[in-house]
Amino acid sequence: MKSLDEMPLGSKAKVKQISKNASVRRRLMDMGVVPGVEIEIKGKAPLGDPIEILLRGYKLTLRKNEAANIIVE
C-alpha cells in the first residue's frame, strides 16, 4: 500500500483508507473519495502538484498534500 501522490501517471488503484488525522478527510469523503472506490491517475503537473484523478465518472484535481492522505492498494 502507498499514498495516492506516489502513484505513476495512468495507473489505477483502489482506495484503502483516508488518513484519520487529515484536515480535509470530510471534504474528500463528500467528493466521493471513500474506501473501495477505484481511482485512475489522469494527469500531473510538471512538479507533481496538482494531481488529476478520475473516479466515479468525473475528474477531480487534488493538491499533492491532500493526495498524500489517501492510502491506496
Backbone bond lengths (Angstrom), bond angles and torsions (degrees), N, CA, C in turn:
res aa  C-N    CA-C-N  psi(-1)  N-CA   C-N-CA  omega(-1)  CA-C   N-CA-C  phi
1 M - - - 1.447 - - 1.527 109.65 -
2 K 1.325 115.08 142.25 1.464 120.20 176.41 1.512 109.48 -147.08
3 S 1.310 115.61 171.61 1.458 119.06 -177.89 1.531 110.34 -82.12
4 L 1.312 115.87 158.32 1.458 122.33 -175.43 1.525 112.02 -62.23
5 D 1.321 118.10 -33.00 1.466 120.00 -178.62 1.527 112.95 -69.63
6 E 1.330 118.86 -13.77 1.464 122.99 179.15 1.524 112.84 -91.44
7 M 1.321 117.86 -7.74 1.460 121.91 -177.04 1.522 110.84 -75.61
8 P 1.351 118.25 140.56 1.468 120.99 178.64 1.526 111.94 -76.25
9 L 1.303 115.86 160.11 1.459 123.16 179.11 1.523 110.56 -59.01
10 G 1.317 117.64 134.45 1.461 122.61 178.29 1.514 115.19 87.78
11 S 1.316 117.80 -6.08 1.463 119.77 -178.19 1.519 111.42 -82.57
12 K 1.320 115.02 157.04 1.457 122.11 178.14 1.520 108.72 -117.61
13 A 1.319 115.70 147.39 1.457 120.57 -179.43 1.523 109.42 -153.58
14 K 1.308 115.09 165.14 1.458 121.68 176.82 1.527 107.78 -113.38
15 V 1.331 115.57 134.35 1.466 120.54 -179.99 1.521 109.10 -68.25
16 K 1.316 116.18 126.49 1.458 122.41 177.86 1.518 110.22 -95.07
17 Q 1.341 116.89 -47.17 1.459 120.79 179.03 1.519 110.17 -163.59
18 I 1.322 115.55 164.70 1.453 122.71 173.32 1.518 105.86 -115.32
19 S 1.307 116.30 131.75 1.462 121.19 -177.89 1.524 111.50 -50.92
20 K 1.309 116.39 131.16 1.462 121.28 -176.23 1.520 113.11 -67.89
21 N 1.324 117.83 -26.50 1.457 119.82 -179.39 1.526 112.82 -93.40
22 A 1.320 117.54 10.34 1.465 121.56 179.39 1.525 110.27 -72.24
23 S 1.320 116.09 130.93 1.464 120.15 -179.74 1.530 111.51 -71.82
24 V 1.324 117.89 -19.19 1.461 121.79 -178.39 1.529 112.11 -104.45
25 R 1.313 118.06 12.32 1.471 122.71 -176.87 1.534 112.03 -52.83
26 R 1.310 117.47 -50.69 1.468 121.81 -177.79 1.523 110.76 -62.45
27 R 1.334 116.97 -42.56 1.467 121.15 -179.28 1.528 111.07 -65.05
28 L 1.338 117.23 -41.50 1.464 120.62 177.83 1.522 110.81 -62.58
29 M 1.310 116.63 -42.64 1.470 120.14 -179.88 1.525 110.87 -66.55
30 D 1.319 118.19 -36.47 1.462 121.84 177.15 1.524 111.75 -64.97
31 M 1.334 116.75 -28.69 1.470 121.27 179.32 1.523 112.39 -86.17
32 G 1.329 117.87 1.62 1.458 120.83 175.50 1.511 115.36 102.09
33 V 1.324 118.32 1.36 1.461 121.26 177.88 1.526 107.06 -85.26
34 V 1.319 115.02 91.26 1.467 121.81 -178.55 1.530 108.68 -127.66
35 P 1.321 118.08 157.49 1.467 120.13 178.55 1.535 111.93 -55.20
36 G 1.334 115.33 133.98 1.455 121.65 178.63 1.514 114.50 101.26
37 V 1.323 119.05 -18.48 1.465 121.12 -177.71 1.535 109.44 -79.27
38 E 1.342 115.86 143.48 1.459 121.31 179.02 1.520 109.68 -88.58
39 I 1.335 115.28 138.85 1.463 122.73 -177.88 1.522 108.60 -128.01
40 E 1.334 116.06 141.52 1.458 121.51 174.00 1.531 108.21 -122.88
41 I 1.322 116.90 133.57 1.459 121.93 178.14 1.528 107.50 -80.91
42 K 1.332 117.20 112.37 1.461 122.16 -176.26 1.519 113.19 -96.49
43 G 1.328 118.16 -27.75 1.454 119.51 -178.45 1.515 112.30 -165.94
44 K 1.330 114.12 155.19 1.463 120.99 176.01 1.516 107.80 -140.67
45 A 1.312 115.90 143.53 1.460 120.44 174.37 1.529 108.31 -70.15
46 P 1.331 118.35 162.98 1.463 120.50 -177.37 1.534 114.77 -53.61
47 L 1.301 118.54 -35.25 1.461 120.30 178.99 1.527 112.23 -97.40
48 G 1.332 116.98 8.40 1.454 121.01 176.33 1.518 115.16 87.71
49 D 1.312 118.24 4.07 1.467 121.01 -178.74 1.514 108.47 -137.71
50 P 1.300 121.29 114.98 1.463 130.23 9.44 1.523 113.16 -90.59
51 I 1.337 114.91 177.88 1.459 123.89 179.90 1.524 107.99 -119.08
52 E 1.333 117.07 131.65 1.456 121.31 177.85 1.524 108.77 -102.08
53 I 1.333 116.57 126.54 1.458 120.92 179.92 1.527 109.85 -122.42
54 L 1.319 115.32 156.25 1.458 122.22 175.64 1.515 107.49 -113.39
55 L 1.325 116.71 122.71 1.452 121.11 176.16 1.510 108.98 -146.85
56 R 1.316 116.02 142.07 1.462 122.84 178.14 1.532 113.63 50.12
57 G 1.340 116.42 32.12 1.457 120.46 175.80 1.514 115.72 85.28
58 Y 1.316 119.47 5.54 1.462 120.41 176.39 1.527 110.45 -134.98
59 K 1.333 114.62 157.67 1.456 120.47 179.83 1.519 109.50 -94.47
60 L 1.322 115.56 139.09 1.451 123.03 -179.01 1.521 107.80 -131.85
61 T 1.311 116.53 135.33 1.462 121.12 178.48 1.518 108.84 -108.23
62 L 1.328 115.64 128.17 1.465 122.30 -178.45 1.517 110.15 -123.24
63 R 1.299 115.98 146.58 1.462 120.94 171.00 1.519 108.61 -71.46
64 K 1.322 116.01 155.73 1.455 121.10 -177.68 1.531 111.45 -60.60
65 N 1.331 117.99 -38.98 1.468 119.87 -179.80 1.527 111.77 -69.94
66 E 1.336 118.21 -27.47 1.465 120.90 174.12 1.525 110.36 -72.81
67 A 1.334 116.58 -43.03 1.464 121.67 179.81 1.525 111.89 -64.95
68 A 1.326 117.05 -27.52 1.468 120.65 179.68 1.521 111.78 -67.23
69 N 1.322 117.84 -19.54 1.469 122.20 179.68 1.530 112.65 -85.95
70 I 1.325 117.85 -6.00 1.460 122.01 -178.46 1.526 108.52 -100.95
71 I 1.326 116.92 115.85 1.462 122.39 -179.92 1.531 107.92 -95.09
72 V 1.345 115.87 128.54 1.464 121.48 -176.94 1.526 110.37 -124.76
73 E 1.352 114.76 164.38 1.472 120.02 175.08 1.514 109.03 -133.27
